[in-house]
Amino acid sequence: MNLHEEVASIVLVIENRQPVPALALSELLAALARDYRKQNRARTLVVERVEDGSIWITLLDMAQAALPYAKGAVEAAKGSKAIIDFGKSLIGLLKAKKNHPASAGQLQSKAPERSIEKLVKLAVDANCNVRLRQVEADGSCLEVEVTRSEAVAIQESEHYAKEARALSHPIIAHERDSDAKRAAEIADEFERLQISEESTVNDALQIILGVIKRSGDVELLRSLAVELERRGYKELAATISEN
């Protein structure tokens, strides 16, 4: 792709004053890749370039990055639309969390929750401000910034909201937390398989059901269905609920 050609993109600006933990940055990029594929089916998010000073990371759809070798203008247009929609989703959710952090989780099931969670974590861990910018091909853009103090406030608000939910069911809170944690771990593995394309959806489903059947934990099965539905895999969650 011609580096001087304007294309729709997402730009992540990390205004770091100290080294950024590699794990925090890699977790953010992995979460962005997962959420992008979840929102746009099998499309792939790629890093087009990284610039130093403050860390500037430009993200594109793979079809855009492959230009002029992609399968024509139609595929490139699909990639451009997907990256614009994803950028708007990221910015909308981050703004919601800044304004009403405890209630932001009530947004649509395909909202990029994990990406924003990792972005907020990076701002806290690296003691820096982070900007998200969604750029269109004509150069116009939307932008939102989260400061470290805002990121801390978001984390604290969500922590208190989670504690309040747990206290509303004190007898079974511990069991639910345990099942929810295990369900999240299994869902992470499912998404890892999908991102790496090591497995089809059906193969991944069989892996999940095998784990559940060996555990004999019916509540874990229910928790996993809830977790997958929350991440946008509604059909898969429905299939698991039927087993």
Secondary structure as UniProt FT lines:
FT   TURN            3..4
FT   STRAND          9..15
FT   HELIX           22..39
FT   TURN            40..42
FT   STRAND          45..51
FT   TURN            52..54
FT   STRAND          55..61
FT   HELIX           62..65
FT   TURN            66..68
FT   HELIX           72..99
FT   TURN            101..103
FT   HELIX           104..106
FT   TURN            109..110
FT   HELIX           113..125
FT   TURN            126..127
FT   STRAND          129..135
FT   TURN            137..138
FT   STRAND          141..146
FT   HELIX           148..167
FT   TURN            170..172
FT   HELIX           173..196
FT   HELIX           201..215
FT   HELIX           218..230
FT   TURN            231..232
FT   HELIX           234..241
//
